[in-house]
Amino acid sequence: MNYDQLHAFYYVSKVMNFTKASEILNLTQPAITARIRNLETELSCQLFDKQGKQLSLTKEGKLLLDYAERIIFYSEEAKEAIQSINQEQLIIGFGPSFPYEVICKAVQEFTNKHNVYIQIIEGHDSISLGDQVKNQKIDLAFIRIPVYDPTLTLDYLYKDKMVVFVSPSHPLASKTSVTKKDLNGQTMIHYCRNIEMWRRIEESLVGVKDLKCLEVHNLEMLKRFVKEGIGFSILPRFGLIEEVEKGELKLLDYDLLNHMPKDIMAVYVNGSSRTEWIKAFVSTFSNQITKHSEAYIL
């Protein structure tokens, strides 16, 4: 039994037609037929039943198909893994408040220009992402809380702003800014309250009376809760501008957030062997940030 025989058997099993399988594999029908017959001879069994022009798998054929699928899958996976060894690679981390649209467009633009294998991870907070860059577990991270270390390069890309946001139907939506008094008795939708940014957000809310809290661990779910009018939340403005432009959210100023870190930064190790590719991706992502912010003018 060899890979070519299994490959032929797999595709005949999927389309149940020797002619179609030969077209898919770019082989002649006699070649496909010969491979199946040799496989049946080696296994001492019949793999297909034929009634007129209709093909069906025998019980032996059904059993072999299960193994053939796994063998072909792992063969392709092994081929890709071996090919990727000699390909340049970048592992890039993003904080949770970056719009997926911007990340996708940046990756697409970058990979269209450069033959570099990209792995994207989403971190819970800037501090842990900065630590992963420092420990060289990832090559590059886009963060909002600065990481100061002589071994790291920190590039500022975009000046952002922390804002309160609500649905257009929320009682606070008629305001352009809010105070602690305005937030009394409201429901706050939190994201992972144990991370540094959210600890700082909660400090800005100390003294708000009867504040109700609801915690989620998924940013898209957090936005959805706010859109449904369940409560208000706080995030950097950049990650919300598309929803605001669509009329799904309303942004409100809250002066006590102005001191918080919120700008978009790139961090990477000084003198990395991948510095050329890192800088190229930072430039690509920075351009996409600019395009995104200009596309939705608030």
LUMBA-411898 format. One record per atom (N, C-alpha, C, O): x, y, z; residue in one letter. Coordinates in steps of 0.2 Angstrom, whole numbers, padded with zeros to 4 digits, always signed. Example, Ala and Ser with C-alpha at 12.3 -4.5 7.8 and 13.67 -1.06 7.14 Angstrom:
# residues 2
+0066-0028+0039A/+0062-0022+0039A/+0066-0016+0039A/+0071-0017+0042A/+0064-0011+0035S/+0068-0005+0036S/+0064+0000+0039S/+0067+0006+0040S/
END
This chain:
# residues 298
+0004-0006+0000M/+0000+0000+0000M/+0004+0006+0000M/+0009+0007+0004M/+0003+0011-0005N/+0007+0017-0005N/+0003+0023-0005N/-0004+0023-0006N/+0006+0029-0005Y/+0002+0035-0004Y/-0002+0036-0010Y/-0008+0039-0010Y/+0001+0035-0016D/-0003+0036-0022D/-0009+0032-0023D/-0014+0034-0025D/-0009+0026-0021Q/-0015+0022-0021Q/-0020+0024-0016Q/-0026+0025-0018Q/-0018+0026-0010L/-0023+0029-0005L/-0026+0036-0007L/-0032+0037-0006L/-0022+0040-0011H/-0024+0046-0013H/-0030+0045-0019H/-0035+0048-0019H/-0028+0040-0023A/-0033+0038-0028A/-0040+0036-0025A/-0045+0038-0027A/-0039+0031-0020F/-0045+0028-0017F/-0049+0034-0013F/-0055+0034-0013F/-0045+0038-0010Y/-0049+0044-0006Y/-0053+0048-0011Y/-0059+0049-0009Y/-0050+0050-0017Y/-0054+0054-0021Y/-0060+0050-0025Y/-0065+0053-0026Y/-0059+0044-0026V/-0064+0040-0029V/-0070+0039-0024V/-0076+0040-0026V/-0068+0038-0018S/-0073+0038-0012S/-0077+0044-0011S/-0083+0044-0010S/-0074+0050-0012K/-0077+0056-0011K/-0082+0058-0017K/-0088+0060-0015K/-0080+0056-0023V/-0085+0058-0029V/-0088+0052-0031V/-0093+0053-0035V/-0087+0046-0029M/-0090+0040-0031M/-0090+0040-0039M/-0095+0038-0042M/-0084+0042-0042N/-0084+0041-0049N/-0077+0041-0052N/-0073+0046-0050N/-0075+0036-0055F/-0068+0036-0057F/-0066+0041-0062F/-0060+0044-0062F/-0070+0043-0067T/-0069+0048-0071T/-0068+0055-0068T/-0063+0059-0069T/-0072+0057-0063K/-0071+0063-0060K/-0065+0063-0055K/-0062+0068-0055K/-0064+0058-0052A/-0058+0057-0048A/-0051+0058-0052A/-0046+0061-0050A/-0051+0055-0058S/-0045+0056-0063S/-0045+0063-0065S/-0039+0066-0066S/-0050+0067-0066E/-0050+0074-0068E/-0047+0078-0062E/-0043+0083-0063E/-0049+0077-0056I/-0047+0080-0050I/-0039+0079-0049I/-0035+0084-0047I/-0037+0073-0050L/-0030+0071-0049L/-0025+0072-0055L/-0019+0071-0055L/-0029+0074-0061N/-0025+0075-0067N/-0021+0069-0069N/-0016+0069-0071N/-0025+0064-0069L/-0023+0057-0071L/-0027+0054-0076L/-0033+0056-0076L/-0025+0049-0079T/-0030+0045-0084T/-0034+0041-0080T/-0032+0039-0074T/-0040+0039-0082Q/-0045+0034-0079Q/-0041+0028-0078Q/-0042+0025-0073Q/-0038+0025-0083P/-0035+0018-0082P/-0030+0019-0076P/-0029+0014-0073P/-0026+0024-0076A/-0021+0025-0070A/-0025+0024-0063A/-0022+0021-0059A/-0030+0028-0063I/-0034+0027-0056I/-0037+0020-0055I/-0036+0018-0050I/-0039+0017-0060T/-0042+0010-0060T/-0036+0006-0058T/-0038+0001-0054T/-0030+0006-0061A/-0025+0002-0059A/-0023+0003-0052A/-0021-0002-0048A/-0023+0009-0049R/-0021+0010-0042R/-0026+0007-0037R/-0024+0004-0032R/-0032+0007-0039I/-0037+0004-0035I/-0037-0003-0035I/-0037-0006-0030I/-0036-0006-0041R/-0035-0013-0041R/-0029-0016-0038R/-0030-0021-0034R/-0024-0013-0038N/-0017-0015-0035N/-0019-0014-0027N/-0016-0019-0023N/-0022-0009-0025L/-0024-0009-0018L/-0028-0014-0015L/-0027-0017-0010L/-0033-0016-0019E/-0038-0021-0018E/-0034-0028-0017E/-0035-0032-0013E/-0029-0029-0022T/-0025-0035-0022T/-0021-0036-0016T/-0021-0041-0013T/-0018-0030-0014E/-0013-0030-0008E/-0017-0031-0002E/-0015-0035+0003E/-0023-0029-0002L/-0027-0029+0004L/-0032-0036+0004L/-0035-0037+0009L/-0032-0039-0001S/-0036-0045-0002S/-0043-0044-0001S/-0047-0048+0003S/-0046-0039-0003C/-0053-0037-0002C/-0055-0032-0008C/-0051-0030-0012C/-0062-0032-0008Q/-0065-0027-0013Q/-0067-0021-0009Q/-0070-0021-0004Q/-0065-0015-0012L/-0066-0009-0009L/-0073-0005-0011L/-0076-0001-0008L/-0075-0007-0017F/-0081-0004-0020F/-0086-0009-0023F/-0084-0014-0026F/-0092-0008-0022D/-0097-0011-0025D/-0100-0007-0031D/-0101-0001-0031D/-0101-0011-0037K/-0104-0007-0043K/-0110-0010-0045K/-0110-0016-0046K/-0115-0006-0045Q/-0122-0008-0048Q/-0124-0004-0053Q/-0126+0002-0052Q/-0123-0006-0059G/-0124-0002-0065G/-0118+0003-0065G/-0113+0002-0065G/-0121+0010-0065K/-0116+0015-0065K/-0115+0018-0058K/-0111+0023-0057K/-0118+0015-0053Q/-0118+0017-0046Q/-0112+0014-0042Q/-0112+0008-0042Q/-0108+0018-0039L/-0103+0015-0035L/-0105+0016-0027L/-0108+0021-0026L/-0103+0011-0023S/-0103+0012-0016S/-0098+0009-0013S/-0095+0004-0015S/-0096+0011-0007L/-0091+0008-0003L/-0093+0001+0001L/-0098+0001+0003L/-0088-0004+0000T/-0090-0010+0004T/-0088-0008+0012T/-0086-0003+0013T/-0089-0013+0016K/-0088-0012+0023K/-0080-0011+0024K/-0078-0007+0028K/-0076-0015+0020E/-0069-0014+0020E/-0067-0007+0017E/-0062-0004+0020E/-0070-0005+0012G/-0069+0002+0009G/-0070+0007+0014G/-0067+0012+0015G/-0076+0007+0018K/-0078+0012+0023K/-0072+0012+0029K/-0071+0018+0031K/-0070+0006+0031L/-0065+0006+0036L/-0058+0009+0033L/-0055+0013+0037L/-0056+0008+0027L/-0050+0010+0024L/-0051+0018+0023L/-0046+0021+0024L/-0057+0020+0022L/-0058+0028+0020L/-0056+0032+0027L/-0053+0037+0026L/-0058+0029+0032D/-0056+0032+0039D/-0049+0033+0040D/-0046+0039+0042D/-0045+0028+0038Y/-0038+0028+0039Y/-0035+0033+0033Y/-0030+0036+0035Y/-0037+0032+0027A/-0035+0036+0022A/-0035+0043+0023A/-0031+0047+0022A/-0041+0046+0026E/-0042+0053+0027E/-0037+0055+0032E/-0034+0061+0031E/-0035+0051+0037R/-0030+0053+0042R/-0023+0053+0040R/-0019+0058+0041R/-0022+0048+0036I/-0015+0048+0033I/-0014+0054+0028I/-0008+0057+0028I/-0019+0055+0024I/-0018+0061+0019I/-0017+0068+0023I/-0013+0072+0021I/-0022+0068+0028F/-0021+0075+0032F/-0015+0076+0035F/-0012+0081+0035F/-0012+0070+0039Y/-0006+0071+0042Y/+0000+0072+0037Y/+0005+0075+0039Y/+0000+0069+0031S/+0005+0069+0026S/+0005+0077+0024S/+0011+0079+0023S/-0001+0080+0022E/-0001+0087+0020E/+0002+0091+0026E/+0005+0096+0025E/+0000+0090+0032E/+0002+0094+0038E/+0010+0093+0038E/+0013+0098+0040E/+0012+0087+0038A/+0020+0086+0038A/+0023+0090+0033A/+0028+0093+0034A/+0020+0090+0027K/+0023+0094+0021K/+0024+0101+0022K/+0029+0104+0021K/+0018+0104+0025E/+0018+0111+0026E/+0023+0113+0032E/+0026+0118+0032E/+0023+0109+0037A/+0028+0110+0043A/+0035+0110+0040A/+0039+0114+0042A/+0037+0105+0036I/+0044+0105+0034I/+0045+0111+0029I/+0051+0114+0030I/+0041+0113+0025Q/+0042+0119+0021Q/+0042+0125+0025Q/+0046+0130+0022Q/+0039+0125+0030S/+0039+0132+0034S/+0045+0132+0038S/+0047+0138+0041S/+0049+0127+0039I/+0056+0127+0043I/+0060+0133+0040I/+0063+0137+0044I/+0061+0133+0034N/+0065+0138+0030N/+0062+0144+0029N/+0065+0149+0025N/+0056+0145+0030Q/+0052+0151+0029Q/+0053+0156+0035Q/+0052+0154+0041Q/+0054+0162+0034E/+0054+0167+0039E/+0047+0167+0043E/+0042+0166+0040E/+0047+0168+0049Q/+0041+0168+0053Q/+0041+0174+0058Q/+0046+0176+0060Q/+0035+0176+0059L/+0034+0181+0064L/+0028+0179+0069L/+0023+0177+0066L/+0029+0180+0075I/+0024+0179+0080I/+0022+0185+0083I/+0026+0189+0086I/+0015+0187+0082I/+0013+0194+0083I/+0007+0194+0088I/+0003+0190+0087I/+0008+0198+0094G/+0003+0198+0099G/-0001+0205+0098G/+0002+0210+0097G/-0007+0204+0100F/-0012+0210+0100F/-0016+0210+0107F/-0018+0205+0109F/-0017+0216+0109G/-0021+0217+0115G/-0028+0216+0113G/-0030+0216+0107G/-0033+0215+0117P/-0040+0213+0115P/-0044+0219+0112P/-0049+0218+0109P/-0042+0225+0113S/-0046+0231+0110S/-0044+0233+0103S/-0046+0239+0101S/-0040+0229+0100F/-0039+0231+0093F/-0044+0228+0088F/-0046+0222+0088F/-0047+0232+0083P/-0052+0229+0079P/-0049+0224+0074P/-0044+0225+0071P/-0053+0218+0074Y/-0051+0213+0070Y/-0050+0215+0062Y/-0045+0212+0059Y/-0054+0219+0060E/-0054+0222+0053E/-0047+0225+0051E/-0044+0223+0046E/-0044+0229+0056V/-0038+0232+0055V/-0032+0227+0055V/-0028+0227+0051V/-0032+0222+0060I/-0027+0217+0060I/-0027+0212+0054I/-0022+0211+0051I/-0033+0210+0051C/-0034+0206+0045C/-0031+0210+0039C/-0028+0207+0035C/-0033+0216+0038K/-0030+0220+0033K/-0023+0221+0033K/-0020+0220+0028K/-0020+0222+0039A/-0013+0223+0039A/-0009+0216+0038A/-0004+0216+0034A/-0012+0210+0040V/-0009+0204+0039V/-0009+0202+0031V/-0005+0200+0028V/-0015+0204+0028Q/-0016+0202+0021Q/-0011+0207+0017Q/-0008+0204+0012Q/-0011+0213+0018E/-0006+0217+0015E/+0001+0215+0015E/+0005+0215+0010E/+0003+0213+0021F/+0010+0211+0023F/+0012+0205+0019F/+0017+0204+0016F/+0007+0200+0020T/+0009+0193+0017T/+0008+0193+0009T/+0011+0189+0006T/+0005+0198+0006N/+0005+0199-0001N/+0011+0201-0003N/+0013+0200-0009N/+0015+0205+0001K/+0022+0208-0001K/+0028+0204+0001K/+0033+0204-0002K/+0027+0200+0007H/+0033+0197+0010H/+0031+0189+0011H/+0025+0188+0013H/+0036+0185+0009N/+0035+0178+0010N/+0037+0176+0018N/+0042+0173+0019N/+0033+0178+0022V/+0034+0177+0029V/+0028+0174+0032V/+0022+0176+0031V/+0029+0168+0036Y/+0024+0165+0040Y/+0022+0169+0046Y/+0026+0170+0050Y/+0015+0170+0047I/+0013+0174+0052I/+0009+0170+0057I/+0004+0167+0055I/+0010+0171+0063Q/+0006+0168+0069Q/+0003+0174+0073Q/+0007+0178+0076Q/-0003+0174+0074I/-0006+0179+0078I/-0009+0177+0084I/-0012+0171+0084I/-0007+0180+0090I/-0010+0178+0096I/-0014+0184+0099I/-0012+0190+0098I/-0019+0183+0103E/-0022+0189+0106E/-0021+0188+0114E/-0023+0183+0117E/-0018+0193+0117G/-0016+0193+0124G/-0022+0197+0128G/-0026+0200+0125G/-0022+0195+0134H/-0027+0198+0139H/-0025+0206+0141H/-0029+0210+0142H/-0018+0207+0141D/-0016+0214+0143D/-0009+0215+0140D/-0006+0211+0138D/-0008+0222+0140S/-0001+0224+0138S/+0005+0222+0142S/+0010+0220+0138S/+0004+0221+0148I/+0010+0219+0152I/+0012+0212+0151I/+0018+0211+0150I/+0007+0208+0150S/+0009+0201+0149S/+0012+0200+0142S/+0017+0196+0140S/+0009+0204+0137L/+0012+0204+0130L/+0019+0207+0130L/+0023+0204+0126L/+0020+0212+0134G/+0027+0215+0134G/+0032+0210+0137G/+0038+0209+0135G/+0030+0206+0142D/+0034+0201+0145D/+0036+0195+0140D/+0041+0193+0140D/+0031+0194+0136Q/+0032+0188+0131Q/+0037+0191+0126Q/+0041+0187+0123Q/+0037+0197+0124V/+0042+0200+0119V/+0048+0200+0122V/+0053+0198+0119V/+0049+0202+0128K/+0055+0202+0132K/+0058+0195+0133K/+0064+0194+0132K/+0054+0190+0134N/+0057+0183+0135N/+0057+0180+0128N/+0059+0174+0127N/+0056+0184+0122Q/+0057+0181+0116Q/+0052+0175+0114Q/+0054+0171+0110Q/+0046+0175+0117K/+0041+0170+0116K/+0037+0173+0110K/+0034+0169+0106K/+0037+0179+0109I/+0034+0182+0103I/+0038+0188+0100I/+0042+0190+0104I/+0038+0189+0094D/+0043+0194+0091D/+0040+0201+0091D/+0045+0205+0092D/+0034+0202+0091L/+0031+0209+0091L/+0025+0209+0094L/+0021+0204+0094L/+0023+0215+0098A/+0017+0215+0101A/+0014+0222+0100A/+0018+0227+0100A/+0008+0223+0100F/+0004+0230+0099F/+0001+0231+0106F/-0004+0227+0107F/+0002+0236+0110I/+0000+0236+0116I/-0002+0244+0118I/-0002+0248+0113I/-0005+0245+0124R/-0007+0251+0126R/-0004+0254+0132R/-0004+0260+0133R/-0002+0250+0136I/+0002+0252+0142I/+0010+0251+0141I/+0012+0245+0139I/+0014+0256+0141P/+0021+0256+0139P/+0025+0251+0143P/+0024+0251+0149P/+0029+0248+0140V/+0034+0243+0143V/+0041+0246+0143V/+0044+0247+0137V/+0044+0248+0148Y/+0051+0252+0148Y/+0056+0247+0150Y/+0056+0244+0155Y/+0060+0245+0145D/+0066+0240+0146D/+0071+0242+0141D/+0070+0243+0135D/+0077+0242+0143P/+0083+0244+0138P/+0084+0239+0133P/+0087+0241+0128P/+0081+0233+0134T/+0082+0228+0128T/+0076+0228+0123T/+0076+0225+0118T/+0071+0233+0124L/+0066+0233+0120L/+0065+0240+0116L/+0067+0245+0119L/+0062+0240+0110T/+0061+0246+0107T/+0053+0247+0107T/+0049+0242+0106T/+0051+0253+0109L/+0044+0255+0109L/+0043+0260+0104L/+0045+0266+0105L/+0039+0259+0099D/+0037+0264+0094D/+0029+0266+0095D/+0025+0262+0096D/+0028+0273+0096Y/+0022+0275+0097Y/+0018+0276+0090Y/+0021+0279+0086Y/+0012+0273+0089L/+0009+0273+0082L/+0003+0278+0082L/+0002+0280+0077L/-0001+0278+0087Y/-0007+0282+0087Y/-0009+0284+0094Y/-0009+0281+0099Y/-0011+0291+0094K/-0013+0294+0100K/-0021+0293+0101K/-0025+0295+0097K/-0022+0289+0106D/-0029+0287+0107D/-0032+0290+0113D/-0029+0294+0116D/-0038+0288+0115K/-0042+0291+0120K/-0047+0286+0123K/-0050+0282+0120K/-0047+0286+0130M/-0052+0281+0133M/-0058+0285+0134M/-0059+0291+0135M/-0064+0281+0132V/-0070+0284+0133V/-0075+0279+0136V/-0074+0273+0136V/-0081+0282+0138V/-0087+0278+0140V/-0091+0278+0134V/-0091+0282+0130V/-0094+0272+0133F/-0098+0271+0128F/-0105+0267+0130F/-0105+0263+0134F/-0110+0269+0126V/-0117+0266+0128V/-0121+0265+0121V/-0118+0267+0116V/-0126+0262+0122S/-0130+0261+0116S/-0134+0268+0115S/-0135+0271+0120S/-0137+0269+0109P/-0140+0275+0107P/-0147+0276+0112P/-0150+0281+0112P/-0149+0270+0114S/-0156+0270+0118S/-0154+0270+0125S/-0159+0271+0129S/-0148+0270+0127H/-0146+0271+0135H/-0148+0277+0137H/-0148+0282+0134H/-0150+0278+0144P/-0152+0284+0147P/-0146+0290+0146P/-0148+0296+0146P/-0140+0287+0146L/-0134+0292+0146L/-0133+0294+0139L/-0129+0299+0138L/-0136+0292+0134A/-0134+0293+0127A/-0136+0300+0125A/-0133+0303+0120A/-0140+0304+0129S/-0141+0311+0127S/-0136+0315+0129S/-0136+0321+0127S/-0131+0313+0133K/-0125+0317+0135K/-0119+0317+0131K/-0119+0312+0127K/-0115+0321+0131T/-0109+0321+0128T/-0103+0319+0132T/-0097+0317+0130T/-0104+0320+0139S/-0099+0318+0144S/-0103+0316+0150S/-0108+0318+0151S/-0099+0313+0154V/-0102+0310+0161V/-0097+0312+0166V/-0091+0312+0166V/-0100+0312+0172T/-0097+0313+0179T/-0098+0306+0183T/-0102+0302+0181T/-0095+0306+0189K/-0097+0300+0193K/-0104+0300+0195K/-0107+0295+0196K/-0107+0306+0196K/-0114+0307+0198K/-0118+0304+0193K/-0123+0301+0194K/-0117+0305+0186D/-0121+0303+0181D/-0121+0295+0181D/-0125+0292+0179D/-0115+0292+0183L/-0115+0285+0183L/-0118+0281+0189L/-0118+0275+0189L/-0120+0285+0194N/-0123+0282+0200N/-0129+0277+0198N/-0133+0279+0194N/-0129+0271+0201G/-0134+0267+0199G/-0134+0263+0193G/-0139+0259+0191G/-0129+0265+0188Q/-0129+0262+0182Q/-0125+0255+0182Q/-0123+0253+0187Q/-0126+0251+0177T/-0123+0245+0176T/-0116+0245+0172T/-0117+0248+0166T/-0111+0243+0174M/-0104+0243+0171M/-0103+0236+0168M/-0103+0231+0172M/-0101+0236+0162I/-0099+0230+0159I/-0092+0229+0159I/-0088+0233+0155I/-0089+0225+0162H/-0081+0224+0163H/-0079+0219+0159H/-0082+0214+0156H/-0072+0220+0157Y/-0068+0215+0153Y/-0063+0212+0158Y/-0058+0216+0159Y/-0063+0206+0160C/-0057+0204+0164C/-0054+0209+0169C/-0049+0212+0168C/-0058+0209+0174R/-0057+0214+0179R/-0050+0214+0183R/-0047+0218+0186R/-0046+0208+0182N/-0040+0207+0185N/-0034+0210+0182N/-0028+0209+0184N/-0035+0212+0175I/-0029+0215+0172I/-0028+0222+0173I/-0033+0225+0176I/-0022+0224+0172E/-0020+0231+0174E/-0024+0237+0171E/-0026+0241+0175E/-0026+0237+0165M/-0030+0242+0162M/-0037+0243+0166M/-0039+0248+0167M/-0040+0237+0167W/-0046+0237+0171W/-0046+0239+0178W/-0051+0242+0181W/-0040+0237+0181R/-0039+0240+0188R/-0039+0247+0188R/-0042+0251+0193R/-0036+0250+0183R/-0035+0258+0183R/-0042+0261+0181R/-0044+0266+0184R/-0046+0257+0177I/-0053+0260+0175I/-0057+0260+0182I/-0061+0265+0183I/-0056+0254+0185E/-0060+0254+0192E/-0058+0260+0197E/-0063+0262+0200E/-0052+0261+0197E/-0050+0267+0201E/-0053+0273+0199E/-0055+0277+0204E/-0055+0274+0193S/-0058+0280+0191S/-0065+0280+0193S/-0069+0286+0192S/-0068+0275+0195L/-0075+0274+0197L/-0076+0274+0204L/-0082+0274+0206L/-0071+0274+0208V/-0071+0274+0215V/-0076+0280+0217V/-0074+0286+0215V/-0081+0279+0221G/-0085+0285+0223G/-0092+0285+0220G/-0097+0288+0222G/-0092+0281+0214V/-0099+0280+0211V/-0103+0276+0215V/-0102+0270+0217V/-0109+0279+0216K/-0114+0275+0221K/-0118+0270+0217K/-0120+0271+0212K/-0119+0264+0221D/-0123+0259+0219D/-0122+0257+0211D/-0126+0255+0207D/-0115+0256+0210L/-0113+0254+0203L/-0114+0247+0203L/-0111+0243+0207L/-0118+0244+0198K/-0119+0237+0197K/-0113+0235+0192K/-0112+0239+0187K/-0111+0229+0193C/-0105+0226+0188C/-0107+0220+0185C/-0110+0215+0188C/-0105+0219+0179L/-0106+0213+0175L/-0100+0212+0171L/-0098+0216+0167L/-0097+0206+0172E/-0090+0204+0169E/-0090+0199+0164E/-0094+0194+0165E/-0087+0201+0158V/-0087+0196+0153V/-0079+0195+0151V/-0075+0199+0153V/-0078+0190+0147H/-0071+0188+0146H/-0070+0188+0138H/-0065+0185+0135H/-0074+0191+0134N/-0074+0192+0127N/-0076+0199+0125N/-0082+0201+0127N/-0072+0202+0121L/-0073+0209+0120L/-0079+0210+0115L/-0083+0215+0116L/-0080+0205+0110E/-0086+0206+0106E/-0092+0205+0110E/-0097+0209+0108E/-0092+0201+0115M/-0098+0200+0119M/-0099+0206+0123M/-0105+0208+0124M/-0094+0209+0126L/-0094+0215+0130L/-0098+0221+0125L/-0103+0224+0128L/-0096+0222+0119K/-0099+0227+0115K/-0106+0225+0114K/-0110+0230+0113K/-0107+0219+0113R/-0114+0217+0111R/-0119+0218+0117R/-0125+0221+0116R/-0116+0217+0123F/-0120+0219+0129F/-0122+0226+0129F/-0128+0228+0131F/-0117+0230+0128V/-0118+0237+0128V/-0123+0239+0122V/-0127+0243+0123V/-0122+0237+0116K/-0127+0238+0111K/-0134+0236+0113K/-0139+0240+0110K/-0135+0231+0117E/-0142+0229+0119E/-0144+0233+0124E/-0150+0232+0126E/-0140+0238+0127G/-0143+0243+0132G/-0142+0240+0139G/-0145+0243+0143G/-0138+0235+0140I/-0138+0232+0146I/-0134+0236+0151I/-0135+0236+0157I/-0129+0240+0149G/-0125+0244+0153G/-0120+0248+0149G/-0121+0248+0143G/-0116+0252+0152F/-0111+0256+0149F/-0104+0252+0150F/-0103+0247+0154F/-0099+0254+0146S/-0092+0251+0147S/-0087+0257+0145S/-0089+0262+0143S/-0081+0255+0146I/-0075+0259+0144I/-0070+0256+0140I/-0068+0250+0142I/-0068+0259+0135L/-0063+0256+0130L/-0059+0262+0127L/-0062+0267+0127L/-0054+0260+0123P/-0050+0265+0119P/-0055+0267+0113P/-0058+0262+0110P/-0055+0273+0111R/-0059+0275+0106R/-0058+0272+0099R/-0063+0270+0096R/-0052+0270+0098F/-0050+0268+0091F/-0054+0261+0090F/-0056+0260+0084F/-0055+0257+0095G/-0058+0251+0094G/-0066+0251+0093G/-0069+0246+0092G/-0068+0257+0093L/-0076+0258+0093L/-0078+0262+0088L/-0084+0263+0086L/-0074+0266+0084I/-0076+0271+0079I/-0080+0268+0073I/-0085+0271+0071I/-0079+0262+0072E/-0083+0259+0066E/-0091+0258+0069E/-0095+0260+0065E/-0092+0256+0075E/-0098+0255+0078E/-0102+0261+0079E/-0108+0262+0078E/-0098+0267+0080V/-0101+0273+0081V/-0103+0276+0075V/-0108+0279+0074V/-0099+0275+0070E/-0101+0277+0063E/-0107+0274+0060E/-0111+0277+0057E/-0108+0268+0062K/-0114+0264+0060K/-0120+0266+0065K/-0126+0264+0063K/-0119+0270+0070G/-0125+0272+0074G/-0126+0267+0079G/-0132+0267+0082G/-0122+0262+0081E/-0123+0256+0085E/-0121+0258+0093E/-0123+0256+0097E/-0116+0263+0093L/-0114+0265+0100L/-0113+0273+0100L/-0113+0276+0095L/-0113+0276+0106K/-0112+0283+0107K/-0106+0283+0112K/-0106+0280+0117K/-0102+0288+0110L/-0096+0289+0115L/-0097+0295+0119L/-0100+0300+0117L/-0095+0295+0125L/-0095+0300+0130L/-0088+0301+0134L/-0085+0297+0135L/-0087+0308+0134D/-0081+0309+0138D/-0081+0308+0145D/-0087+0309+0148D/-0076+0306+0149Y/-0076+0305+0156Y/-0069+0308+0158Y/-0064+0304+0157Y/-0068+0314+0161D/-0062+0317+0162D/-0057+0313+0166D/-0051+0313+0166D/-0060+0308+0171L/-0055+0304+0175L/-0052+0299+0171L/-0047+0296+0174L/-0053+0298+0165L/-0050+0293+0161L/-0044+0296+0157L/-0040+0293+0154L/-0043+0303+0157N/-0038+0306+0153N/-0031+0304+0155N/-0027+0305+0151N/-0030+0303+0161H/-0023+0301+0164H/-0021+0294+0162H/-0015+0292+0163H/-0026+0290+0159M/-0024+0283+0158M/-0020+0282+0152M/-0021+0285+0147M/-0015+0277+0152P/-0012+0275+0146P/-0017+0272+0141P/-0021+0268+0143P/-0017+0274+0135K/-0022+0272+0130K/-0019+0272+0123K/-0022+0270+0118K/-0013+0275+0122D/-0010+0275+0115D/-0008+0269+0112D/-0007+0264+0116D/-0008+0268+0106I/-0006+0262+0102I/+0002+0262+0101I/+0004+0266+0098I/+0005+0257+0104M/+0012+0256+0103M/+0014+0249+0100M/+0011+0244+0101M/+0020+0249+0097A/+0023+0242+0095A/+0029+0241+0099A/+0033+0246+0101A/+0030+0235+0102V/+0036+0234+0106V/+0039+0227+0103V/+0036+0222+0101V/+0046+0228+0103Y/+0050+0222+0100Y/+0057+0222+0103Y/+0059+0228+0105Y/+0060+0217+0103V/+0067+0216+0105V/+0072+0220+0101V/+0072+0219+0095V/+0077+0223+0104N/+0082+0227+0100N/+0087+0221+0097N/+0088+0216+0100N/+0088+0223+0091G/+0093+0218+0088G/+0091+0211+0086G/+0095+0207+0085G/+0084+0211+0085S/+0081+0204+0084S/+0084+0202+0076S/+0084+0206+0072S/+0085+0196+0075S/+0086+0193+0069S/+0081+0195+0064S/+0082+0194+0058S/+0075+0196+0066R/+0069+0197+0062R/+0067+0205+0062R/+0061+0206+0060R/+0072+0209+0064T/+0070+0216+0064T/+0067+0219+0057T/+0063+0223+0057T/+0070+0217+0052E/+0068+0219+0045E/+0061+0218+0044E/+0057+0222+0042E/+0059+0212+0046W/+0052+0210+0045W/+0047+0213+0050W/+0042+0215+0049W/+0050+0214+0056I/+0046+0217+0062I/+0044+0224+0060I/+0039+0226+0060I/+0049+0228+0057K/+0048+0235+0056K/+0044+0235+0050K/+0040+0240+0049K/+0044+0231+0045A/+0040+0231+0039A/+0032+0230+0041A/+0028+0233+0039A/+0031+0225+0046F/+0024+0224+0048F/+0022+0230+0053F/+0016+0232+0052F/+0026+0233+0057V/+0024+0239+0061V/+0022+0244+0056V/+0017+0248+0057V/+0026+0245+0051S/+0024+0251+0046S/+0017+0249+0042S/+0013+0253+0041S/+0016+0243+0041T/+0010+0241+0037T/+0004+0242+0042T/-0001+0244+0040T/+0005+0240+0048F/+0000+0240+0053F/-0002+0248+0055F/-0008+0250+0055F/+0003+0252+0055S/+0002+0259+0056S/-0002+0262+0051S/-0006+0266+0052S/+0000+0260+0044N/-0004+0263+0039N/-0011+0261+0039N/-0015+0265+0037N/-0013+0255+0041Q/-0019+0252+0042Q/-0023+0256+0047Q/-0029+0257+0047Q/-0020+0258+0053I/-0023+0262+0058I/-0025+0268+0055I/-0030+0271+0056I/-0020+0272+0051T/-0022+0278+0048T/-0028+0278+0044T/-0032+0282+0044T/-0028+0273+0039K/-0034+0272+0035K/-0040+0271+0038K/-0045+0273+0036K/-0040+0267+0044H/-0046+0265+0047H/-0049+0271+0051H/-0055+0273+0051H/-0044+0275+0054S/-0046+0281+0058S/-0049+0286+0053S/-0053+0290+0055S/-0046+0287+0047E/-0048+0292+0042E/-0055+0290+0039E/-0059+0294+0036E/-0056+0283+0038A/-0062+0280+0035A/-0069+0282+0039A/-0074+0283+0037A/-0068+0283+0046Y/-0073+0284+0051Y/-0072+0290+0054Y/-0069+0290+0060Y/-0074+0296+0052I/-0073+0302+0055I/-0079+0304+0059I/-0084+0305+0057I/-0077+0304+0066L/-0082+0306+0071L/-0084+0313+0071L/-0088+0315+0075L/
END
